Amino acid sequence: MIKIRPFSVLLSRLGERSTCKGQGRSLGERILREWIYPLCLVLAIMAPIRSSIADWNDVPTGSMRPTILEGDRIYVHKLAYGLRVPFSLFWIARWDTPDRGDIVTFASPLDGTRLVKRIVALPGDRIAMRDNVLFINGEPMSWEITDPAASAPFPGGKDIPVRLARERLPGKDHAITLTPGLASVSSFAERVIPKDEYFVLGDHRDMSNDSRFIGTVPLRNIYGRCPGVALSVDPRESYAPRWERFGQRLD
């Protein structure tokens, strides 16, 4: 037997469904208004800031040891040399140029990979290397061993013996890492740095993909200077924070 419901009951059920649909639209509107719009606004503000003013980058390798360690997140001062059009390498204004000894991030002229290295030679400089000793404009950049029996991680997980030293650049000295017995480019003939280009090296001299391999770095490829470590975690200790490196200045 087919049951015929009273018309008033049908109207009541229809009203309940309409109310549920209305509540669903109201919830969606609240999510859109209270979460999606603010998130988009934050992204719209932060993205140009990170592109043109300040940024932070993870460091996955030890090519800048002992200055920068694997797991460091470094602060990048993108206004150090000028202001760029957001999301591009075009300058709006320039008020400074990189100096010898600056640690910078840049796009590799070889393949565009983002790298962090130290500038050791400026436009117009003559540079050479003999047995891991730099020569700039004919003058040797001497270094002295500070720890002959240190160790550093090697790709694959094990530690290898290294030597720590202090290298003296004109007007600045800094730490470097040398790895005895590791095959690397420790010598090259003198060359002249072209206009508006820079020669960069990693502080871990025997384990760095730098200007010895990728060539000199044009000024337009340099994103900014790296004055310090924002925060740091230890990949070998389950990414535990290295509190002592938080806010550490990079020299």
PEPE-V887571 format. One record per pair of residues at least 24 apart in sequence whose ideal C-beta (glycine too) atoms are under 10 Angstrom apart, sorted by the first residue. I is the first residue (numbers start at 1). J is the second residue. Records with the same first field share a line. If there is no record, write none. Layout:
I->J, J
This chain:
47->86, 87
48->85, 86, 87
49->78, 86
50->76, 78, 86, 87
51->78, 84, 85, 86, 87, 88, 223
52->78, 79, 82, 83, 84, 85, 86, 87, 88, 92, 223, 224
53->77, 78, 79, 83, 84, 86, 224
54->78, 79, 80, 224
55->105, 223, 224, 226, 230
56->226, 229, 230, 231
57->105, 114, 115, 116, 223, 224, 226, 230
58->114, 233
59->105, 116, 226, 229, 232
60->235
61->115, 116, 153, 155, 202, 204, 207, 208, 209
62->152, 153, 154, 155, 162, 177, 202, 203, 204, 207, 208
63->115, 116, 117, 177, 201, 202, 203, 204, 205, 206, 207, 208, 209, 210
64->103, 115, 116, 117, 118, 175, 176, 177, 201, 202, 203, 204, 207, 208, 210, 226, 250
65->150, 152, 153, 162, 164, 175, 176, 177, 179, 202, 203, 204, 205, 207, 208
66->146, 147, 150, 152, 162, 164, 165, 174, 175, 176, 177, 203, 204
67->103, 116, 118, 174, 175, 176, 177, 202, 203, 204, 226, 229, 248, 250, 251
68->103, 116, 117, 118, 202, 203, 204, 226, 229, 232, 245, 248, 250
69->152, 153, 229, 232, 233, 234, 235, 242, 245, 248
70->152, 153, 232, 233, 234, 235, 236
71->229, 231, 232, 233, 234, 235, 236, 237, 239, 240, 241, 242, 245
72->116, 226, 228, 229, 230, 231, 232, 233, 242, 245, 246, 248, 250
73->229, 230, 231, 232, 233, 245, 246
74->103, 105, 116, 226, 227, 228, 229, 230, 231, 232, 248, 250
75->224, 225, 226, 227, 228, 229, 230, 231, 247, 250
76->103, 104, 105, 114, 116, 223, 224, 225, 226, 227, 230
77->104, 105, 223, 224, 225, 226, 227, 228
78->105, 222, 223, 224, 225
79->224, 225
80->104, 222, 223, 224, 225, 226, 227
81->219, 222, 223, 224, 225
82->219, 222, 224
84->220, 223, 224
88->220
89->218, 219, 220, 221, 222, 223
90->220
91->219, 220
94->219
96->225
97->122, 123, 196, 198, 219, 222
98->122, 123, 198, 200, 217, 219, 222, 224, 225
99->171, 172, 198, 225
100->125, 136, 169, 170, 171, 172, 198, 199
101->167, 169, 170, 171, 172, 173, 174, 251
102->172, 198, 200, 222, 224, 225, 226, 227, 250
103->174, 200, 203, 225, 226, 227, 228, 250, 251
104->198, 200, 217, 221, 222, 223, 224, 225, 226
105->221, 222, 223, 224, 225, 226
106->198, 200, 214, 217, 218, 219, 220, 221, 222, 223, 224
107->217, 218, 220, 221, 222, 223
108->200, 209, 210, 213, 214, 215, 217, 221
109->197, 211, 214, 215, 216, 217, 218, 220, 221
110->209, 213, 214, 215
111->214
112->221
113->209, 214
114->223
115->200, 202, 208, 209, 210, 214, 217, 221, 223
116->200, 202, 223, 226, 250
117->198, 199, 200, 201, 202, 203, 208, 209, 210, 211, 214, 217, 226
118->167, 169, 172, 174, 176, 199, 200, 201, 202, 203, 208, 210, 226, 250
119->169, 198, 199, 200, 201, 211, 217, 222, 225
120->167, 169, 170, 172, 174, 193, 198, 199, 200, 201, 210, 211
121->169, 191, 192, 193, 197, 198, 199, 200, 201, 211, 216
122->170, 193, 197, 198, 199
123->192, 193, 194, 195, 196, 197, 198, 199, 216, 219
124->192, 193, 194, 195, 197
125->170, 191, 192, 193, 198, 199
126->190, 191, 192, 193
127->188, 189, 190, 191, 192, 193, 199, 201, 211, 216
128->187, 188, 189, 190, 191
129->185, 186, 187, 188, 189, 190, 201, 205, 212
130->186, 187, 188, 189, 190
131->186, 187
132->165, 167, 176, 178, 179, 184, 185, 186, 187, 205, 206
133->167, 186, 187
134->167, 168, 169, 176, 199, 201, 205
135->190
136->169, 170, 190, 193, 199
137->170, 190, 192
138->190
139->170
140->168
141->167, 168, 169, 170, 173
142->166, 167, 168, 173
143->167, 168, 169, 173, 174, 175, 176, 178, 205
144->168, 173
145->178
146->175, 176
147->175, 177
148->178, 180
150->177, 178
152->177, 179, 204, 207
153->235, 236
154->179, 182, 207
155->207
157->236
159->236
160->207
162->204, 206, 207
164->203
165->203, 205
167->201, 203, 205
172->251
173->251
174->203, 250, 251
175->203, 204, 251
176->201, 202, 203, 204, 205, 206
177->202, 203, 204, 205, 206, 207, 208
178->204, 205, 206
179->204, 205, 206, 207
180->206
181->206
182->206, 207
184->208, 212
185->210, 212, 213
186->212
187->212
188->212
191->216
192->216
193->217
194->218
195->219
196->220
197->221
198->222
225->250
226->250
227->251
